[in-house]
């Protein structure tokens, strides 16, 4: 990969530090009056031709001062007045600069790790640090430290004023920050759907951070600490398309962004003000065909120009314009490159090239302004680049910060976010306050923010990635368009940081919610302050029994069903009523959501098992007795709720909501529940109305569904759709009357991340507390039961870790209690590419007793694992206590840890589940002509080949050829040869159609469809049609997890393949962009010293050389490229990562 650097003379000047006698900034812009060389020779006047005829002249040639007109990284020089010495370097010292660095994201595909890497922003400094082999060291300032979650840093933004680098993690879906002064990294400033973030930019005047999100189609802003954030522009209805590239001009208060759609790309500009983001005030800077796919934007304050990188499909360019879109200049054009990030330092332009190609040299038309390029050869894949330097912002004409902190620490006096504004005539305030998502500005001052609580009935839900609770009023009178823009508000919490579970006591409209980081359970009524109900609790989901004043939760670590009493605030009572792992009949423990049948005193829960068609729903009495499975063989059951006469649950992967009458559930035997197929058969039986199936996927074909939770109100069923980031609803009354399910309606905007708990609070208030529970003293929980006559009964139960004393009260256990303090939580792991199993390491546990860590050496340990439906596999730790690494196949494996001490008198035990996801493709579904055969595959050892089968792992590349060696594979589109199809030839540049997989060990996509890493020795031979060989690739994210051929992403239509003897070379196709046939011009940065001794003749065309290069031996070509790379100014390679 390459970090390309361009340099050009700009109008801005450096400065001389008289005190230190050195030049500030790169010496290539030296403008002082030194006119002696290092050896003491007098410089020749640049405008003269005697005694030497200059090859290079500066823009101001009427002097003899040292200059650097050809951007020589060794520093300024001049022609001498000595006829025997044509030119020499001058002795110009650079001031020591320890604050200017270029930082870029670097992704290592081998170990799936990501770094932020820095090197000095001045290439002259880098040159001085480069060894004789042309290599230098770079420094990693931070790296991804999660081994469970794959990470890839994506976008970057530098804020020198606040000494910060902001970054986004594409895979972990978050924004983080690197504190430059303290060398500290803060993760999770903004979490959730950060997957769609394309670019970051910082307004260094206010400190606000902006980013574009192509998934949510908005531009967001946050204060510098990310305490508050909101959208400044929502492009959902914008015909220009979603935003991608982003740049801020802080002094002029401009925001620039790019949009993308086929033959409709644009770069837009707006005022960086609260009212400037009105779409009617946008200015189009440039549009297609001037730009095609703008990936990066940046502003250069030295010349007030906007620079951008543009991907053309088969090439990439770097261009610029003034701030109004005039005077567009194309600086670089490179066939086969994918330019991505761009930023400026002084008169240098840094560009990342994520495809490993060299940079071309370009010249400006003005001979006085010379432009050249060189490269940094990197190990890994760069993406975004930013410059951290005091010189990145102008020294003069710096605007006053209208959002400076006041005496109360508020940004511009605003409670949440301060946005610059252009005040109307006569006004003095030049800022506008904005509230965070879900808050409303207080009137009349409009500086504070408040949450506008809704009255019942209202919809309330927890967004677990936001970590917040949101509320929307119920309103059936809104049109479909109004529904999608239905306003919502936050229910603020002072006690929690990251809300995960939410449930409601409908009788009192009390909300209960759990914070998974603080491990607390909190209650709140609208007019009352928050209260902590329980501590040291991690609840995955919850449901309320208002009769017994109990909260049923799914405990996050064990996935057991526990009951927490809230009858008394003075004592915390917790009891495990269902031990999921303890049942010999149940080999999974992935309990998700819980619901209560208050009439029958039953608790039910969903268990998706994370395996298709293996999910189940189970139920038990409130005290845990009479546990039975009521439904099985479900496709990922998720949300579950009870109505008075019905049970509803979502089958998330199928996109189906089931409604089952409770009377039907009463008839289900305890031996075997109903399967998913049986439920469907009953639903389709016109004579049986006990099961209703709402097939949402059928109502929304070709749209993926994943229903998390479900609720009902009136004629509608409401559900949270994880794929659409919104709440949606369907009209079940119309469906039952007509048999037709209308397309679901979106209820509220699609601006949420991960809605896990969904409830509707009605205005029916009543005190449903059962006074029989008063018979249970404060040391016991009251668990209601249903008597045989249908009346309510109760049981007084002691909480966990206590026994019934002689006086009838529950007493805490007197024996010493041991506990495992690091029992792993249920986790999900994925098999690596080319593997059908996943490695899982079990760490040796730690034990605690009364706050003191006990040595595990004092315990005897036994482990056993059990795969879903399989036998127990027992094993023990070795004496060395080394970690145990298991190889797990796809599905769920339950791992149980047991430790005993004192001959079994003391025991500790914990269990957890590991769900393994193995992405595979089915080769048997591929239809190929009889005369085509596979002959190579990337996931097999070198020199071996086995015919692909039904289960091939992700990353598998299968190479095919014609059985007749004289023939080639010819693709047809709707019966026409692919190369003859109009407007398809340019697309062939991005194809991967042929390869040599004999040494393929690792592969990675490089951002473009079909582009494969050179480690696999895969060539981009798309123009060579018909083809000698063709690759099929296992892409698990494709439809039905199929192998895909290289033409599938280019066109729609019937593509077939035939083996034919090639008649002639293909017609009308451009040459494939390889390193052998690019029309490279030796950059001036590669000029040798000797080249300054004579005038440069006009460069000749390389047309004749292309033919010559084709017939050269590979070793000769490699030698030439090596020599070019190691030339004194040609480029540098990373020697080491420090």
KOLKE-83658 format. One line per field, with one value per residue (C-alpha): x, y, z; residue in three letters. Coordinates in steps of 0.5 Angstrom, whole numbers, plus 500, padded with zeros to 3 digits. Each point is the difference from the previous one (the first is absolute). Layout:
<pts>
u	c(X ...)
v	c(Y ...)
w	c(Z ...)
code	c(ala ...)
</pts>
This chain:
<pts>
u	c(500 502 500 501 503 499 504 499 502 494 499 501 507 504 504 507 501 505 501 502 503 495 495 493 497 502 506 497 497 506 499 506 506 506 504 506 500 503 507 500 498 496 493 499 494 494 498 507 502 508 504 495 493 495 495 496 498 496 494 504 507 502 505 506 497 500 493 497 496 500 498 506 499 508 498 502 505 502 505 506 505 505 500 503 495 493 496 500 496 499 501 493 498 493 497 499 492 498 492 499 498 496 496 496 496 504 496 504 496 504 498 494 503 500 505 500 507 504 506 503 496 506 502 507 501 498 505 505 498 500 505 505 494 495 496 498 496 493 497 493 497 494 497 494 500 494 502 492 498 503 502 502 501 497 499 505 499 506 499 506 497 497 506 496 499 493 499 494 501 496 499 499 495 503 503 506 506 507 503 506 503 498 501 494 494 493 495 493 498 495 498 495 499 506 501 498 504 504 504 502 501 502 498 506 497 494 503 494 501 496 499 496 496 498 496 496 501 501 506 501 503 502 504 507 499 494 495 495 499 494 499 502 497 496 500 495 496 505 501 507 501 504 506 507 506 500 505 499 502 500 502 495 495 499 498 502 497 500 494 500 495 501 502 497 506 501 504 495 502 496 501 502 494 494 496 505 498 494 500 497 507 505 505 502 508 500 497 500 503 506 499 498 501 503 503 504 500 505 501 506 500 507 496 493 499 496 503 497 502 495 499 499 499 506 504 501 501 502 497 498 496 499 495 495 501 504 507 500 507 501 507 501 497 501 498 498 501 494 502 496 502 503 503 505 507 503 500 500 494 499 496 499 500 496 502 508 502 505 498 501 504 496 501 497 499 504 507 502 495 503 496 503 498 504 497 501 499 496 499 493 494 499 493 499 506 500 506 501 504 500 501 493 496 501 504 497 493 498 492 498 497 493 499 506 498 497 501 495 504 495 502 497 495 497 498 501 503 502 500 503 495 499 496 495 501 500 501 507 499 504 498 494 499 498 497 503 495 494 500 496 503 497 497 500 508 501 507 497 497 495 496 493 497 494 493 497 499 507 505 507 506 507 506 505 506 497 500 494 492 496 492 495 493 495 496 496 497 507 501 506 504 499 501 507 502 496 504 503 504 505 498 506 503 505 502 502 505 498 493 499 493 494 493 494 495 494 496 504 503 507 506 505 507 507 506 505 507 498 496 494 492 497 492 497 493 499 499 505 508 503 502 505 496 505 508 505 495 501 493 499 493 494 493 495 496 496 496 506 504 505 505 502 506 505 506 506 505 497 494 496 493 500 495 501 495 499 495 505 505 504 502 502 497 502 499 501 494 502 508 500 507 498 494 503 495 502 507 500 500 498 494 498 494 495 492 495 493 497 494 503 506 505 506 503 506 503 506 503 506 503 499 495 493 503 497 495 495 499 496 499 496 503 503 504 496 496 505 499 501 494 503 507 503 499 504 504 494 501 495 494 494 493 493 494 499 506 507 504 507 505 504 505 504 493 497 494 496 496 493 498 494 501 495 504 507 496 499 507 503 506 504 500 499 497 505 501 497 494 499 500 495 495 500 499 494 494 496 505 500 505 506 501 506 502 505 504 505 495 497 507 503 508 500 504 496 502 495 503 494 492 494 493 495 493 500 508 506 506 507 507 504 507 502 495 503 492 494 495 493 495 492 498 492 501 504 495 494 503 506 504 506 501 507 503 500 506 498 505 507 505 505 501 506 497 493 500 494 494 494 493 498 492 496 497 503 498 503 501 504 497 500 501 507 500 500 508 504 506 505 496 497 493 499 493 497 494 495 496 494 503 501 507 504 507 507 505 506 507 505 507 505 495 497 493 502 497 496 497 504 505 507 507 504 505 505 506 497 505 499 503 501 502 495 499 494 496 504 500 506 501 505 505 500 502 498 494 501 502 505 498 505 497 504 502 494 501 497 497 498 498 503 507 503 501 505 497 506 495 495 499 497 496 498 495 497 494 498 493 496 507 503 504 508 504 507 504 505 508 504 503 493 501 494 496 499 494 498 492 496 494 494 500 505 498 507 499 505 500 505 500 504 500 498 494 497 502 498 500 496 499 498 499 499 504 497 504 498 503 499 500 497 497 504 495 495 505 498 506 500 503 506 502 504 503 507 503 497 503 498 504 508 504 501 493 493 494 493 496 494 494 503 506 502 500 506 500 502 499 504 496 503 498 501 503 506 499 494 498 494 496 494 494 495 493 503 505 508 501 505 496 494 500 503 502 507 503 497 505 505 498 499 504 499 507 505 505 498 506 503 494 500 496 495 497 495 503 493 498 496 505 506 505 506 507 501 496 503 493 501 495 499 493 502 502 494 499 504 505 497 494 499 494 500 497 496 496 496 498 493 499 507 502 507 500 503 504 495 494 501 500 494 493 498 501 508 502 507 502 507 502 507 502 499 504 502 494 497 500 502 505 507 500 503 506 507 503 495 499 502 505 504 506 498 504 501 504 504 508 505 503 493 501 506 497 493 495 497 493 498 498 494 500 496 506 502 494 501 507 498 495 506 505 502 496 507 502 493 501 507 498 494 505 505 495 497 507 502 502 493 496 497 500 498 498 506 497 493 502)
v	c(500 507 507 504 507 506 507 506 507 504 508 499 501 497 505 501 499 505 498 493 501 495 500 498 494 497 503 499 507 503 508 503 503 495 500 496 492 495 501 507 502 505 499 502 504 496 504 499 495 501 497 494 499 499 494 502 507 503 504 507 499 507 498 495 498 492 497 493 501 492 498 497 496 501 508 506 501 505 500 503 505 495 498 493 499 500 500 498 500 506 499 502 497 498 501 494 499 494 502 499 493 496 495 494 494 493 494 493 495 494 501 504 506 507 506 507 502 506 503 507 504 504 495 503 498 493 500 501 494 496 494 499 494 505 498 504 499 502 500 497 505 495 494 495 496 496 493 498 505 501 508 504 508 503 508 505 507 504 506 503 505 495 495 495 495 497 493 496 492 497 493 502 505 506 507 500 505 501 505 502 503 495 494 497 497 501 495 500 507 499 493 496 501 503 495 505 505 502 507 504 507 505 507 503 506 497 493 497 494 498 494 497 493 497 495 505 505 506 505 499 505 499 504 499 495 497 501 502 499 501 500 507 497 494 498 495 503 504 498 501 494 499 504 497 504 506 506 506 507 503 507 501 496 495 493 496 493 495 496 494 497 497 505 505 502 506 505 504 506 503 505 497 503 498 503 499 492 502 496 506 504 494 502 495 501 495 494 494 499 504 496 492 497 505 496 506 507 505 508 503 507 502 501 500 494 493 494 493 493 497 493 498 493 498 506 505 508 506 506 507 506 507 500 502 494 504 499 492 497 493 499 492 495 492 494 494 505 501 506 501 505 507 506 505 502 507 499 492 496 493 495 493 495 493 497 498 505 505 507 504 507 506 507 506 504 506 498 504 496 493 494 493 494 494 494 497 492 498 493 499 504 508 503 507 505 506 505 502 507 507 502 497 506 507 504 507 502 494 502 500 494 501 494 501 497 505 500 494 496 500 501 507 500 494 494 495 502 507 501 507 504 506 505 505 507 503 494 498 493 496 493 495 495 493 494 493 495 499 507 507 507 504 506 506 500 494 498 494 493 496 494 501 494 497 498 493 497 500 495 499 496 499 501 496 503 507 498 504 500 503 502 501 502 495 504 496 506 501 499 495 506 503 494 499 507 499 504 496 502 497 498 502 496 503 494 495 501 494 498 493 497 503 498 503 500 501 501 506 502 499 499 495 499 497 503 495 504 502 493 504 499 507 502 507 503 506 505 496 500 493 495 494 494 495 500 495 498 499 499 499 500 501 500 502 496 506 495 498 506 496 501 494 500 496 501 502 495 494 501 497 503 504 504 506 503 507 500 503 505 498 493 497 493 496 493 495 497 497 497 499 496 496 496 494 501 507 500 508 506 506 502 507 503 498 502 498 497 504 495 494 502 497 503 499 501 500 496 501 496 504 494 500 496 498 505 499 503 497 502 498 502 507 495 497 493 497 502 498 501 503 502 497 500 507 505 505 501 507 505 497 503 498 503 498 494 499 499 504 499 502 495 505 496 498 507 497 502 495 501 493 500 498 495 496 501 496 494 499 494 500 495 504 507 502 501 506 496 498 507 502 494 502 507 498 496 504 496 501 507 499 502 506 501 508 498 507 498 498 507 503 495 501 504 497 500 499 501 501 501 500 504 501 506 501 497 500 495 504 498 502 498 500 500 507 503 502 498 497 498 496 500 493 502 501 493 496 503 500 495 505 503 507 503 502 507 503 503 506 501 495 503 495 495 494 500 494 501 503 501 504 504 501 505 494 501 495 498 492 498 494 501 492 502 504 493 499 504 505 494 496 501 499 496 499 493 499 495 494 504 506 505 503 496 502 497 504 498 501 504 497 498 500 495 499 501 497 507 499 506 499 500 502 493 500 496 503 502 500 502 501 507 499 495 502 502 497 502 499 499 499 495 503 500 493 497 496 500 506 500 502 501 498 504 498 502 505 499 505 499 506 505 496 496 493 496 495 495 498 498 494 502 496 503 497 502 498 501 501 494 496 496 503 501 500 503 503 505 498 501 506 504 502 502 495 501 497 499 501 498 504 501 501 496 501 500 498 502 496 501 497 500 497 493 503 505 506 501 505 499 504 499 504 499 501 501 498 503 497 504 495 499 494 498 495 506 502 499 499 497 493 502 505 497 503 499 504 503 505 497 493 499 501 495 496 501 497 501 505 497 503 504 504 505 508 502 494 502 495 500 497 499 496 493 501 504 503 503 507 501 505 504 502 505 498 497 505 500 504 504 502 502 508 504 494 500 505 496 494 504 498 493 494 495 496 498 495 498 495 504 504 500 506 505 506 505 507 504 498 494 494 504 494 501 499 495 495 501 502 505 504 497 503 502 494 497 494 498 495 499 503 500 499 503 498 506 498 507 498 498 493 499 499 500 506 501 506 503 499 507 504 498 498 495 492 499 493 498 495 497 503 500 508 503 506 505 504 506 507 498 505 497 496 505 496 502 498 505 506 506 502 507 500 505 506 498 494 505 498 506 499 502 507 500 501 502 495 498 499 493 495 496 493 497 496 498 497 494 500 499 494 496 501 495 501 500 506 504 499 502 507 501 499 504 506 499 500 507 505 504 495 497 497 493 499 497 498 502 503)
w	c(500 499 504 494 501 495 501 496 501 503 501 507 503 506 505 503 507 502 507 498 493 497 495 502 496 494 497 493 501 503 498 504 497 501 493 502 499 505 497 500 493 498 497 492 499 498 494 497 495 502 502 500 496 506 499 506 502 506 499 502 496 500 506 502 507 501 498 499 493 499 507 502 506 502 501 496 495 494 494 501 497 500 492 503 505 497 507 507 506 505 508 502 507 501 507 504 500 504 500 492 498 495 503 496 501 499 499 501 497 502 508 498 504 499 502 500 497 500 497 499 496 497 494 501 507 498 495 505 504 494 500 494 498 499 506 507 506 502 506 502 505 502 497 501 506 500 498 500 495 494 499 494 501 494 501 503 502 504 505 502 504 505 499 497 494 499 497 498 500 494 503 507 498 505 500 505 501 501 505 497 507 504 495 502 496 502 496 500 499 495 500 496 492 499 494 495 502 494 502 506 501 505 501 504 501 505 501 497 496 494 496 494 501 493 504 503 495 505 502 507 505 507 505 501 506 497 505 495 493 495 492 497 493 499 492 500 495 497 492 501 504 506 503 499 500 505 501 505 498 507 499 495 503 494 500 494 498 495 497 496 495 493 496 505 505 502 505 504 505 505 506 506 504 503 494 495 499 497 493 497 501 498 495 495 499 495 497 495 495 504 506 500 507 505 506 503 501 504 500 499 504 496 494 501 496 501 498 499 498 495 498 492 500 497 502 505 500 505 498 503 499 504 505 495 495 495 497 501 499 500 503 499 496 502 496 505 506 505 504 506 506 498 505 499 504 498 492 500 499 503 497 502 494 502 494 499 494 499 500 493 500 497 498 501 494 503 499 507 504 500 502 502 504 504 504 507 499 505 504 500 497 502 499 503 501 504 502 508 500 502 493 498 502 498 505 497 500 505 501 507 503 501 504 505 507 505 507 501 495 495 493 498 506 496 505 494 493 498 492 497 497 496 504 497 500 506 504 504 501 495 502 500 506 498 504 500 497 503 504 498 501 506 498 500 502 495 503 505 498 503 499 497 504 497 503 500 495 498 497 504 498 501 495 503 495 502 507 501 501 494 500 495 501 497 494 495 497 496 493 497 499 507 503 497 503 507 505 506 506 505 507 504 505 505 503 494 495 495 501 497 502 501 503 503 506 496 506 502 494 503 496 502 496 501 499 498 501 507 502 503 499 500 501 498 500 495 506 505 500 498 506 500 500 500 500 497 495 492 497 493 500 505 501 506 504 504 504 504 499 496 494 496 496 496 503 495 502 502 496 506 501 507 504 504 505 500 506 504 499 506 498 494 498 494 499 494 498 493 500 492 500 506 496 496 495 498 497 498 504 496 503 497 502 505 501 505 500 506 499 501 504 494 498 493 496 493 499 493 501 494 495 495 501 507 504 506 505 507 505 508 506 504 505 494 501 494 495 493 492 497 493 496 494 499 496 505 505 503 503 504 503 503 499 504 495 496 500 494 498 495 495 499 494 496 501 503 506 503 504 504 505 507 500 494 504 506 496 498 504 504 496 494 497 494 494 496 494 504 502 492 499 505 498 493 502 498 506 505 503 506 496 496 496 498 494 500 495 495 501 498 495 499 507 505 507 507 505 507 505 499 503 499 500 497 493 499 502 501 499 500 494 501 492 499 507 501 503 495 501 496 500 503 500 492 499 504 496 493 501 497 504 497 500 507 502 503 507 501 496 499 504 506 500 504 503 505 504 498 504 500 506 501 504 504 507 505 506 499 506 503 508 501 499 506 504 497 505 497 500 495 493 498 494 498 497 497 504 497 500 497 506 502 505 502 503 504 498 502 496 497 505 506 504 504 508 506 501 492 498 494 503 495 500 505 496 496 494 494 493 493 498 493 498 492 497 495 493 493 496 492 497 496 493 496 507 502 507 505 505 507 506 507 505 507 505 506 507 505 507 505 495 500 494 502 496 495 502 506 495 496 493 495 494 495 493 497 493 498 500 501 506 506 498 507 501 505 501 500 506 496 500 493 496 497 492 497 493 500 494 497 505 508 505 507 505 507 505 507 506 506 507 507 497 496 506 496 493 495 493 494 493 493 493 494 494 494 493 494 493 495 492 497 494 497 499 494 493 495 493 500 497 505 506 507 501 505 507 505 506 499 501 495 494 502 498 502 496 504 504 503 506 497 505 499 497 495 493 495 493 494 493 494 499 493 501 493 503 504 504 497 504 496 503 497 494 499 501 506 497 494 505 500 506 503 498 505 506 498 503 507 498 503 495 500 505 502 507 501 506 502 508 502 496 501 497 498 500 493 497 498 502 503 504 496 506 496 494 497 494 497 493 499 493 497 498 498 507 501 507 504 508 504 507 506 502 506 500 493 499 503 502 493 496 495 494 498 495 505 503 494 496 501 495 498 500 497 498 495 498 493 496 500 493 501 505 504 496 503 507 504 502 507 505 502 503 493 495 504 497 505 500 504 506 501 507 497 496 502 501 493 497 503 495 494 497 500 493 498 503 494 500 504 494 497 507 502 495 502 507 499 497 506 505 507 503 496 501 507 500 497 504 506 498 499 507 503 496 504 500 497 507 506 503 508 503 507 504 506)
code	c(unk unk unk unk unk unk unk unk unk unk unk unk unk unk unk unk unk unk unk unk unk unk unk unk unk unk unk unk unk unk unk unk unk unk unk unk unk unk unk unk unk unk unk unk unk unk unk unk unk unk unk unk unk unk unk unk unk unk unk unk unk unk unk unk unk unk unk unk unk unk unk unk unk unk unk unk unk unk unk unk unk unk unk unk unk unk unk unk unk unk unk unk unk unk unk unk unk unk unk unk unk unk unk unk unk unk unk unk unk unk unk unk unk unk unk unk unk unk unk unk unk unk unk unk unk unk unk unk unk unk unk unk unk unk unk unk unk unk unk unk unk unk unk unk unk unk unk unk unk unk unk unk unk unk unk unk unk unk unk unk unk unk unk unk unk unk unk unk unk unk unk unk unk unk unk unk unk unk unk unk unk unk unk unk unk unk unk unk unk unk unk unk unk unk unk unk unk unk unk unk unk unk unk unk unk unk unk unk unk unk unk unk unk unk unk unk unk unk unk unk unk unk unk unk unk unk unk unk unk unk unk unk unk unk unk unk unk unk unk unk unk unk unk unk unk unk unk unk unk unk unk unk unk unk unk unk unk unk unk unk unk unk unk unk unk unk unk unk unk unk unk unk unk unk unk unk unk unk unk unk unk unk unk unk unk unk unk unk unk unk unk unk unk unk unk unk unk unk unk unk unk unk unk unk unk unk unk unk unk unk unk unk unk unk unk unk unk unk unk unk unk unk unk unk unk unk unk unk unk unk unk unk unk unk unk unk unk unk unk unk unk unk unk unk unk unk unk unk unk unk unk unk unk unk unk unk unk unk unk unk unk unk unk unk unk unk unk unk unk unk unk unk unk unk unk unk unk unk unk unk unk unk unk unk unk unk unk unk unk unk unk unk unk unk unk unk unk unk unk unk unk unk unk unk unk unk unk unk unk unk unk unk unk unk unk unk unk unk unk unk unk unk unk unk unk unk unk unk unk unk unk unk unk unk unk unk unk unk unk unk unk unk unk unk unk unk unk unk unk unk unk unk unk unk unk unk unk unk unk unk unk unk unk unk unk unk unk unk unk unk unk unk unk unk unk unk unk unk unk unk unk unk unk unk unk unk unk unk unk unk unk unk unk unk unk unk unk unk unk unk unk unk unk unk unk unk unk unk unk unk unk unk unk unk unk unk unk unk unk unk unk unk unk unk unk unk unk unk unk unk unk unk unk unk unk unk unk unk unk unk unk unk unk unk unk unk unk unk unk unk unk unk unk unk unk unk unk unk unk unk unk unk unk unk unk unk unk unk unk unk unk unk unk unk unk unk unk unk unk unk unk unk unk unk unk unk unk unk unk unk unk unk unk unk unk unk unk unk unk unk unk unk unk unk unk unk unk unk unk unk unk unk unk unk unk unk unk unk unk unk unk unk unk unk unk unk unk unk unk unk unk unk unk unk unk unk unk unk unk unk unk unk unk unk unk unk unk unk unk unk unk unk unk unk unk unk unk unk unk unk unk unk unk unk unk unk unk unk unk unk unk unk unk unk unk unk unk unk unk unk unk unk unk unk unk unk unk unk unk unk unk unk unk unk unk unk unk unk unk unk unk unk unk unk unk unk unk unk unk unk unk unk unk unk unk unk unk unk unk unk unk unk unk unk unk unk unk unk unk unk unk unk unk unk unk unk unk unk unk unk unk unk unk unk unk unk unk unk unk unk unk unk unk unk unk unk unk unk unk unk unk unk unk unk unk unk unk unk unk unk unk unk unk unk unk unk unk unk unk unk unk unk unk unk unk unk unk unk unk unk unk unk unk unk unk unk unk unk unk unk unk unk unk unk unk unk unk unk unk unk unk unk unk unk unk unk unk unk unk unk unk unk unk unk unk unk unk unk unk unk unk unk unk unk unk unk unk unk unk unk unk unk unk unk unk unk unk unk unk unk unk unk unk unk unk unk unk unk unk unk unk unk unk unk unk unk unk unk unk unk unk unk unk unk unk unk unk unk unk unk unk unk unk unk unk unk unk unk unk unk unk unk unk unk unk unk unk unk unk unk unk unk unk unk unk unk unk unk unk unk unk unk unk unk unk unk unk unk unk unk unk unk unk unk unk unk unk unk unk unk unk unk unk unk unk unk unk unk unk unk unk unk unk unk unk unk unk unk unk unk unk unk unk unk unk unk unk unk unk unk unk unk unk unk unk unk unk unk unk unk unk unk unk unk unk unk unk unk unk unk unk unk unk unk unk unk unk unk unk unk unk unk unk unk unk unk unk unk unk unk unk unk unk unk unk unk unk unk unk unk unk unk unk unk unk unk unk unk unk unk unk unk unk unk unk unk unk unk unk unk unk unk unk unk unk unk unk unk unk unk unk unk unk unk unk unk unk unk unk unk unk unk unk unk unk unk unk unk unk unk unk unk unk unk unk unk unk unk unk unk unk unk unk unk unk unk unk unk unk unk unk unk unk unk unk unk unk unk unk unk unk unk unk unk unk unk unk unk unk unk unk unk unk unk unk unk unk unk unk unk unk unk unk unk unk unk unk unk unk unk unk unk unk unk unk unk unk unk unk unk unk unk unk unk unk unk unk unk)
</pts>
